[in-house]
Amino acid sequence: MRFANGKGKLREKIRKPMEKSPLWLTFMLLMAFFMIIMASVLSFTYFRFGRQNAIDQHNDATSELLTMKLQNLEDYFSDLSEFCIQPVYSSASYNALLSESPIDEADLGNLVSTASLSYFTRTDLTAYRLDLLNQNLSIERTPEDQHITTDTSVGTRNTEEYQECVSSSKNFAVFPATYDGSMLRFCHTIIRIRDKKPVALVTIEVDDRAMRKSFDGMITALYNRDRMLLYTNAQGALRDGIENGEIALTSVQAADPGEPIKTSYGEYLHVCQTSDSSGITLMVLTPLSSITDELSSIRLSNTLFVFGFAILSLGITFVLIRYLTAPLTTLAASQSKIASGSYQKIHIGRSWEAAMLSNSFNDMAEHIDKLVNENLVSSINERNARIAALEAQTNPHFLYNTLQAIGTQALMNDQEEIYDMLIRLSKNMRYSINGESESLLSGELQFTDNYITLMKLRMGDHLTTEERIDQDVLDSVVPKCSVQLIAENAILHGFTGTVTDLHLMIEAFRKDGLLNIRVRDNGAGMSREKLEEVTGRIRSYKPGDTSQPGTDAEKKSTGIGLLNLYSRLQIMYEGHADLQIESSDGDDHYTCVTMVLEEGACTKH
């Protein structure tokens, strides 16, 4: 009560100043308020839209660029693979690799020469190592060594590099670099052709000149298939965050591409792509500020434009409203004269509303006459509506009696098939015009059988039916025309596509205390997406909502009959009834509609 009194006092405080203020001033203040709000909303919305549009365009362009860069990396790895197996092209070197007995000094010297020649044929290598798996011997050159050296290698087959290469379908793996100035470490096995057994492991390290050149101006990070960081050109704190895992690849991949990731180093747009061939993942980060800074200047100019337009609009509105409200002053003066008993005609214009106000003074008698005429017309319309209602009740009975007479005439002329058609049609008409909203299941099944029989006369052997009805449910009460509607829907939508023959199975039984009435057809069926759309439209119905969203084509394609039936069930049973739909358009195409009723729950609306 105290809150209501406070609200009333506030309304009174607002109303009194408004009553003392001219209409044009009140209108101008309201217009100014709403224009400021609208300008602010438009400016904010435009900035948000422009920001998101810029982010999407940036992500699309970056994704296309990453696709090309990953393909270049794949080509580069293919080139490295060809380089790693060069010892195979020398028969002497290859035989030394295959040998399981200790090799002599000549063979070792040949391998050293081959490794040295291979190393110096490329300018992008920082280290080279050839592990002879059968000899426990390695030939290598590191950035610290000026010459090719040999050393005993122990446990090469147990190293992570060897295991990754063996498990790879392309016999290579990529790891983080060991030496400064290198981009990554590339490992590749040399196998014996006969049995695919690895006989050597080649490990090379390549410098980062190619990456620096390819991704100049972009913050990039390269990961292998095990999500180990191979290379990043980030600098400062951001580089530390990528290297220590604070900006983890898994968290970046899980983030929404359209939203920037927030880190302690700022907000960044992110795009990740993974190669299906090598498992290499390339991540590109772009500072969000690089986009928002550009948009901020656009936002400022746009805001100034919107507010300038608002001020101009207010000026024009002020002139117009003063012009249009001037007749109201004249009308107020005329009203004071009428109060004193002096009446004279008023002629004010400038707007339709002002003219109507003046006419209301001058045409009072005409207005009363108009009201009398409107009452008379309303009375006539009401009488015509009652007559139309009586005719609407009479016409169906007249048509039913006419069908009975035609049927009798057909029987007298030995046209039993026509007689049967007319009798079934007349029975269905009598059943449908019955004012009751419910019927016994036995009557509903007879009504449905009459309908199907009439449809068979048109479709012939292309339509067949079968019934499985528990006898103890025939006396159950169901919504009238419900089973027929489901059968009609099955026939209407079943004969689509390449379906030329349709079989209906009608079942009625009790399960878990609920009455189940099922109509299954072997028609064209629906795809999973179409079924979800139909089910969604039906489930979205709310009792009391008479609107049916969607175009006529959409409602027809999604089964408006089932929607109407579901609406009746929800109204009549108040949530104690359901309509279940199953369908498939695969090889075993079908549609099955089950009406589930809780007997005794109907409110008979």
C-alpha positions in Angstrom: 0.0 0.0 0.0 2.9 2.4 0.8 4.5 1.6 -2.5 1.2 2.3 -4.3 0.8 5.7 -2.5 4.4 6.6 -3.4 3.8 5.7 -7.1 0.6 7.8 -7.1 2.5 10.8 -5.7 5.2 10.5 -8.3 2.6 10.4 -11.1 1.0 13.5 -9.6 4.3 15.4 -9.5 4.8 14.6 -13.2 1.3 15.3 -14.3 1.0 18.8 -12.7 3.9 20.4 -14.6 2.8 18.8 -17.8 -0.7 20.4 -17.4 1.0 23.8 -17.0 3.3 23.3 -20.0 2.3 23.9 -23.6 1.8 20.7 -25.7 4.5 21.6 -28.1 7.1 21.9 -25.3 6.1 18.6 -23.8 6.3 17.0 -27.2 9.7 18.5 -27.9 11.1 17.3 -24.6 9.8 13.8 -25.2 11.1 13.8 -28.7 14.6 15.0 -27.6 14.7 12.3 -24.9 13.8 9.5 -27.3 16.1 10.7 -30.1 19.0 10.8 -27.6 18.2 7.2 -26.6 17.7 6.1 -30.2 21.0 7.8 -31.3 22.9 6.1 -28.5 21.4 2.7 -29.3 22.1 3.1 -33.0 25.6 4.2 -32.4 26.3 1.3 -30.1 24.5 -1.2 -32.4 26.4 0.0 -35.4 29.7 -0.3 -33.6 28.9 -3.8 -32.4 27.7 -4.8 -35.8 30.8 -3.3 -37.5 33.1 -4.9 -34.9 31.6 -8.3 -35.4 31.5 -7.9 -39.2 35.2 -6.9 -39.1 36.0 -9.9 -36.9 34.2 -12.3 -39.3 35.9 -10.9 -42.4 39.3 -11.0 -40.7 38.7 -14.7 -39.6 37.6 -15.7 -43.1 40.6 -14.0 -44.7 42.9 -15.6 -42.2 41.4 -19.0 -42.7 42.0 -18.8 -46.4 45.5 -17.7 -45.8 46.1 -20.5 -43.3 44.9 -23.1 -45.8 47.5 -21.9 -48.3 50.2 -21.7 -45.6 49.5 -25.3 -44.4 49.6 -26.5 -48.0 53.0 -24.8 -48.4 54.2 -26.5 -45.1 52.9 -29.9 -46.4 54.9 -29.3 -49.7 57.9 -28.3 -47.6 57.6 -31.5 -45.5 57.4 -33.6 -48.7 60.6 -31.9 -49.9 62.3 -32.7 -46.5 61.1 -36.3 -46.8 62.7 -36.6 -50.2 65.9 -35.1 -48.8 66.1 -37.5 -45.9 66.0 -40.6 -48.0 68.8 -39.5 -50.3 71.2 -42.2 -48.9 68.9 -44.7 -50.5 69.8 -43.4 -54.0 73.4 -44.5 -53.4 73.7 -48.3 -53.6 76.8 -48.4 -51.5 75.3 -46.2 -48.8 72.0 -48.1 -48.8 73.8 -51.5 -48.5 75.7 -50.1 -45.6 72.5 -49.1 -43.9 71.0 -52.6 -44.6 74.0 -54.4 -43.2 73.5 -56.0 -39.8 77.2 -56.8 -39.4 79.7 -54.1 -38.5 80.6 -52.0 -41.5 84.3 -51.3 -42.3 86.0 -48.0 -42.6 85.4 -47.7 -46.3 81.6 -48.0 -45.9 81.6 -45.6 -43.0 83.6 -43.1 -45.1 81.2 -43.5 -47.9 78.3 -42.8 -45.5 80.1 -39.7 -44.1 80.6 -38.4 -47.6 77.0 -39.0 -48.5 75.8 -37.2 -45.4 78.2 -34.3 -45.9 77.1 -33.9 -49.6 73.5 -34.0 -48.6 73.9 -31.4 -45.9 75.7 -28.9 -48.0 73.1 -29.2 -50.9 70.6 -27.2 -48.7 70.9 -23.8 -47.2 68.0 -24.1 -44.7 69.6 -26.8 -42.5 71.1 -26.0 -39.1 71.8 -29.6 -38.0 71.9 -33.1 -39.6 72.0 -36.6 -38.0 71.9 -40.1 -39.5 71.3 -42.9 -37.0 72.3 -46.4 -38.3 69.8 -48.6 -36.4 71.7 -51.8 -37.2 75.1 -50.5 -36.2 74.3 -48.3 -33.1 76.2 -45.6 -34.9 75.3 -42.0 -35.7 76.7 -39.5 -38.3 75.9 -35.9 -37.5 76.7 -32.3 -37.9 75.6 -29.7 -35.3 75.9 -25.9 -35.3 78.8 -26.3 -32.9 80.7 -28.7 -35.2 82.2 -27.6 -38.5 82.6 -31.2 -39.8 80.6 -34.3 -39.9 81.3 -36.4 -36.8 80.5 -40.0 -35.9 79.4 -41.3 -32.5 77.9 -44.4 -30.9 74.2 -44.0 -30.5 72.6 -46.1 -27.7 68.8 -46.8 -27.6 67.8 -45.1 -30.8 64.8 -47.5 -31.2 63.5 -46.4 -27.8 63.5 -42.7 -28.5 60.3 -40.7 -28.9 61.5 -39.6 -32.4 61.8 -43.2 -33.6 58.4 -44.3 -32.1 56.6 -41.3 -33.6 58.1 -42.0 -37.1 57.2 -45.7 -36.9 53.6 -44.9 -35.9 53.2 -42.4 -38.7 51.8 -43.6 -42.1 54.3 -41.3 -43.9 57.3 -42.4 -41.7 58.1 -38.9 -40.4 57.4 -36.8 -37.3 58.0 -33.2 -36.3 59.4 -32.0 -32.9 60.5 -28.8 -31.3 63.9 -27.6 -32.4 67.0 -28.4 -30.2 69.3 -25.5 -31.3 68.7 -21.8 -31.3 67.8 -20.3 -34.6 66.1 -23.5 -35.7 62.3 -23.6 -36.5 61.7 -27.3 -35.9 63.3 -30.8 -35.8 62.2 -33.1 -38.7 62.6 -36.9 -38.3 62.3 -39.5 -41.0 63.0 -43.2 -41.1 64.7 -45.1 -44.0 63.1 -48.5 -44.4 64.1 -51.8 -46.0 61.9 -52.2 -49.1 61.5 -55.9 -48.6 59.8 -55.9 -45.2 59.3 -52.2 -44.4 61.7 -52.5 -41.5 63.4 -49.3 -40.4 67.1 -49.4 -40.9 68.0 -45.7 -40.3 66.6 -42.5 -38.7 67.4 -39.2 -40.3 67.0 -36.1 -38.0 67.4 -32.6 -39.4 66.8 -29.1 -38.1 65.7 -26.3 -40.3 66.1 -22.6 -39.7 63.1 -20.2 -39.2 63.7 -18.0 -42.2 60.9 -19.5 -44.2 58.4 -18.9 -41.4 59.5 -15.4 -40.7 59.1 -14.5 -44.4 55.8 -16.3 -44.8 54.1 -14.9 -41.7 55.6 -11.4 -41.6 53.2 -9.1 -39.6 51.2 -12.0 -38.1 51.5 -13.6 -34.7 51.8 -17.3 -35.4 52.4 -20.6 -33.5 53.1 -24.0 -35.0 52.3 -27.3 -33.2 52.9 -30.9 -34.1 50.3 -33.7 -33.8 51.0 -34.1 -30.1 50.2 -30.3 -29.6 53.9 -29.6 -28.8 54.9 -26.1 -29.7 57.3 -26.1 -32.6 57.7 -22.5 -33.4 56.2 -19.0 -32.6 57.2 -15.6 -33.8 55.5 -13.9 -30.9 57.6 -11.5 -28.9 57.9 -10.4 -25.3 55.3 -11.5 -22.7 53.0 -13.0 -25.3 55.8 -15.3 -26.4 56.3 -16.4 -22.8 52.6 -17.1 -22.5 52.5 -19.3 -25.6 55.7 -21.1 -24.6 54.7 -21.8 -21.0 51.2 -23.0 -22.0 49.3 -20.1 -20.5 47.8 -19.6 -23.9 47.1 -23.3 -24.6 46.3 -24.6 -28.0 43.4 -26.7 -26.6 41.7 -23.8 -25.0 42.1 -21.7 -28.1 40.6 -24.4 -30.3 37.7 -24.8 -27.9 36.9 -21.1 -28.0 34.3 -19.6 -30.3 36.1 -18.3 -33.4 33.8 -15.3 -33.5 34.7 -14.1 -30.0 38.2 -13.0 -29.0 40.1 -14.8 -26.3 41.0 -12.9 -23.2 44.5 -13.2 -21.8 46.6 -11.3 -19.3 48.4 -9.8 -22.3 45.2 -8.5 -23.9 42.4 -9.8 -26.2 43.2 -11.6 -29.4 41.3 -12.9 -32.4 42.3 -16.5 -33.1 42.2 -18.8 -36.1 43.4 -22.4 -36.0 43.7 -25.0 -38.7 45.1 -28.6 -38.6 46.5 -30.5 -41.5 44.8 -33.9 -42.0 48.0 -35.3 -43.5 50.7 -34.4 -41.0 48.7 -33.4 -38.0 50.5 -30.0 -38.0 48.4 -27.2 -36.4 48.9 -23.6 -37.3 47.5 -20.9 -35.0 47.3 -17.2 -35.8 46.6 -14.5 -33.2 45.6 -11.0 -34.0 45.3 -8.2 -31.4 41.7 -7.1 -31.1 42.9 -3.5 -30.7 44.1 -3.5 -34.3 40.5 -3.8 -35.4 38.7 -1.8 -32.7 41.1 1.2 -33.0 40.1 1.6 -36.6 36.4 1.2 -35.8 36.6 3.7 -33.0 37.2 6.6 -35.4 34.3 5.4 -37.5 32.2 5.1 -34.4 33.0 8.7 -33.5 32.1 10.1 -36.9 29.0 8.0 -37.0 27.9 9.3 -33.5 28.4 12.9 -34.5 26.4 12.3 -37.7 23.5 10.7 -35.7 23.4 13.4 -33.1 23.6 16.1 -35.8 20.7 14.5 -37.6 18.8 14.3 -34.3 19.3 18.1 -33.7 18.1 18.9 -37.2 15.1 16.7 -36.8 14.2 18.4 -33.5 14.3 21.8 -35.2 12.1 20.7 -38.0 9.7 19.0 -35.6 9.5 22.2 -33.5 8.3 24.2 -36.5 5.8 21.6 -37.5 4.3 21.0 -34.1 3.9 24.7 -33.5 2.1 25.0 -36.8 -0.2 22.0 -36.1 -1.1 22.9 -32.5 -2.0 26.5 -33.1 -5.7 25.6 -33.8 -6.0 24.0 -30.4 -5.7 27.5 -28.8 -8.7 28.7 -30.9 -10.7 25.6 -29.9 -10.0 26.1 -26.2 -11.3 29.7 -26.5 -14.5 28.4 -28.2 -15.1 25.9 -25.5 -15.1 28.6 -22.8 -17.8 30.5 -24.8 -19.9 27.4 -25.0 -19.7 27.0 -21.2 -21.2 30.5 -20.9 -24.1 29.5 -23.2 -22.9 31.3 -26.4 -22.5 28.8 -29.3 -21.1 29.7 -32.6 -19.6 27.6 -35.4 -15.9 27.0 -35.5 -13.8 26.6 -38.6 -10.2 25.5 -37.7 -7.9 23.4 -39.8 -4.2 22.7 -40.4 -4.7 19.1 -39.5 -7.3 16.4 -39.8 -7.6 16.1 -36.0 -8.2 19.8 -35.5 -10.9 19.8 -38.3 -12.6 16.9 -36.7 -12.7 18.7 -33.4 -14.4 21.7 -34.9 -16.9 19.5 -36.8 -17.9 17.8 -33.5 -19.2 21.2 -32.3 -21.1 22.0 -35.5 -22.5 18.6 -36.4 -23.9 17.3 -33.1 -27.3 16.6 -34.4 -25.9 14.9 -37.5 -23.8 12.8 -35.2 -26.7 11.7 -33.1 -28.6 10.7 -36.3 -25.6 8.8 -37.4 -25.6 6.9 -34.1 -29.3 6.0 -34.6 -28.6 4.7 -38.1 -25.7 2.7 -36.8 -27.9 1.0 -34.1 -30.5 0.2 -36.8 -27.8 -1.4 -39.1 -26.5 -3.4 -36.1 -30.0 -4.7 -35.4 -30.4 -5.8 -39.1 -27.0 -7.4 -39.1 -27.8 -9.4 -36.0 -31.1 -10.7 -37.5 -29.2 -11.7 -40.7 -26.6 -13.5 -38.6 -29.3 -15.5 -36.8 -30.9 -16.5 -40.2 -27.5 -17.5 -41.6 -26.9 -19.7 -38.5 -30.2 -21.4 -39.0 -29.4 -22.0 -42.7 -26.0 -23.4 -41.7 -27.7 -26.0 -39.5 -30.3 -26.8 -42.2 -28.0 -27.2 -45.2 -26.0 -30.2 -43.9 -29.3 -32.0 -43.1 -30.7 -31.2 -46.5 -27.6 -32.6 -48.2 -27.6 -35.7 -46.0 -31.3 -36.4 -46.9 -30.6 -35.8 -50.5 -27.7 -38.3 -50.4 -30.0 -40.9 -48.8 -32.6 -40.3 -51.6 -29.9 -40.7 -54.3 -28.7 -43.9 -52.6 -32.1 -45.4 -52.6 -32.6 -44.5 -56.3 -29.2 -46.2 -57.0 -30.2 -49.3 -55.1 -33.4 -49.5 -57.1 -31.4 -49.4 -60.2 -29.0 -52.2 -59.1 -26.1 -49.8 -58.6 -24.9 -51.4 -55.3 -21.4 -49.9 -55.5 -22.8 -46.4 -55.9 -25.3 -47.1 -53.2 -22.5 -48.2 -50.9 -20.5 -45.1 -51.7 -23.4 -42.8 -51.0 -24.4 -44.6 -47.8 -20.8 -44.4 -46.4 -20.6 -40.7 -47.4 -23.9 -39.9 -45.8 -22.9 -41.8 -42.6 -19.7 -39.8 -42.4 -21.6 -36.6 -42.9 -24.1 -37.5 -40.2 -21.1 -38.4 -37.9 -19.2 -35.2 -38.7 -22.2 -32.8 -38.2 -23.0 -34.4 -34.8 -22.4 -31.6 -32.2 -20.5 -33.9 -29.8 -16.7 -33.4 -29.5 -16.1 -37.1 -28.5 -17.1 -40.5 -29.8 -16.7 -44.2 -29.0 -13.6 -45.7 -30.6 -15.8 -48.2 -32.4 -17.7 -45.4 -34.1 -14.5 -43.5 -34.9 -13.0 -46.6 -36.5 -16.2 -47.1 -38.6 -16.0 -43.4 -39.6 -12.3 -44.0 -40.6 -13.2 -47.2 -42.4 -15.8 -45.4 -44.5 -13.3 -42.7 -45.4 -10.6 -45.2 -46.4 -13.2 -47.1 -48.5 -14.1 -44.0 -50.4 -10.4 -43.3 -50.9 -9.9 -46.8 -52.2 -12.5 -46.1 -54.9 -10.1 -43.5 -56.3 -6.8 -45.2 -55.7 -7.8 -48.8 -56.3 -5.3 -51.5 -55.3 -2.6 -48.9 -54.6 -4.1 -48.4 -51.1 -4.4 -51.3 -48.7 -5.2 -51.4 -45.0 -4.9 -53.7 -42.0 -6.4 -53.4 -38.5 -5.2 -54.7 -35.1 -7.8 -53.6 -32.6 -8.0 -54.9 -29.0 -11.7 -55.6 -28.4 -11.6 -54.3 -24.9 -10.8 -50.7 -26.1 -13.7 -50.3 -28.5 -15.9 -48.7 -25.9 -13.2 -46.1 -25.1 -14.0 -42.5 -25.7 -11.8 -40.6 -28.1 -11.9 -37.1 -29.8 -14.2 -37.2 -32.8 -12.6 -37.4 -36.3 -9.1 -37.9 -34.7 -8.3 -41.4 -36.1 -9.7 -40.4 -39.5 -7.5 -37.2 -39.5 -4.3 -39.3 -38.8 -5.3 -41.7 -41.6 -6.0 -38.8 -44.0 -2.6 -37.3 -43.2 -0.9 -40.6 -43.9 -2.6 -40.9 -47.3 -2.0 -37.3 -48.2 1.7 -37.3 -47.4 2.5 -41.0 -48.0 1.9 -40.8 -51.8 4.9 -38.6 -52.5 8.1 -39.1 -54.4 8.3 -42.5 -56.0 5.8 -44.2 -53.7 2.9 -45.6 -55.7 1.5 -48.2 -53.3 0.6 -47.4 -49.7 -0.3 -49.8 -46.8 -1.9 -48.5 -43.6 -1.7 -50.4 -40.3 -4.3 -49.2 -37.7 -3.8 -50.4 -34.2 -5.6 -49.7 -30.9 -4.4 -51.1 -27.5 -3.8 -50.1 -23.9 -0.3 -49.8 -22.6 0.7 -48.8 -19.1 -2.8 -47.7 -18.4 -3.0 -45.4 -21.4 -5.0 -45.8 -24.6 -2.7 -46.0 -27.7 -4.1 -45.5 -31.2 -1.5 -45.9 -33.9 -1.5 -45.4 -37.7 1.6 -46.6 -39.5 2.2 -46.3 -43.3 5.0 -47.4 -45.6 4.9 -44.1 -47.5 7.7 -41.8 -48.5 8.5 -40.8 -44.9 10.5 -37.8 -43.7 14.1 -37.1 -43.2 15.4 -36.5 -39.7 15.6 -32.8 -40.2 12.0 -32.7 -41.6 10.8 -34.8 -38.7 12.4 -32.5 -36.2 10.8 -29.5 -37.9 7.3 -31.1 -37.8 7.7 -32.2 -34.2 9.0 -28.8 -33.2 6.0 -27.0 -34.8 3.6 -29.3 -33.0 5.4 -29.1 -29.6 5.6 -25.3 -29.8 1.8 -25.1 -29.6 0.5 -23.5 -26.4 -3.2 -23.9 -25.3 -5.1 -20.7 -26.1 -2.7 -19.7 -28.9 -4.8 -19.6 -32.1 -1.9 -18.3 -34.3 -0.2 -20.7 -36.6 3.3 -19.4 -37.5 4.7 -20.0 -41.0 3.6 -19.5 -44.5 0.8 -21.6 -46.1 3.3 -23.8 -47.9 5.2 -24.4 -44.7 2.1 -25.3 -42.7 0.9 -27.6 -45.5 4.3 -29.4 -45.7 4.6 -29.8 -42.0 1.1 -31.3 -41.5 -1.4 -28.6 -40.4 -3.9 -31.5 -39.7 -1.6 -33.0 -37.0 -1.1 -29.5 -35.6 -4.8 -29.0 -35.3 -5.3 -32.4 -33.7 -2.5 -31.8 -31.2 -4.2 -28.5 -30.4 -7.5 -30.2 -29.7 -5.8 -32.8 -27.5 -4.1 -30.2 -25.4 -7.3 -28.2 -24.9 -9.6 -31.3 -24.3 -7.2 -33.3 -22.1 -5.3 -30.4 -20.5 -1.9 -32.0 -21.0 -3.0 -35.6 -20.4 -2.7 -36.5 -24.1 0.2 -36.7 -26.6 0.8 -37.1 -30.3 4.0 -39.1 -31.1 5.5 -39.1 -34.6 8.2 -41.4 -35.9 9.4 -41.4 -39.5 12.3 -42.3 -41.8 13.0 -41.7 -45.5 15.7 -44.3 -45.8 15.4 -47.7 -47.4 12.8 -48.8 -44.8 10.8 -45.6 -45.3 7.7 -45.2 -43.1 5.7 -42.8 -40.9 4.1 -43.8 -37.6 1.7 -41.5 -35.7 0.6 -42.6 -32.2 -2.2 -40.8 -30.3 -1.8 -41.5 -26.5 -4.8 -40.7 -24.3 -5.3 -40.8 -20.6 -8.9 -42.1 -20.4 -11.2 -40.1 -18.2 -9.0 -36.9 -18.4 -11.0 -35.2 -21.1 -12.7 -32.0 -20.1 -15.0 -31.9 -23.2 -14.2 -28.4 -24.3 
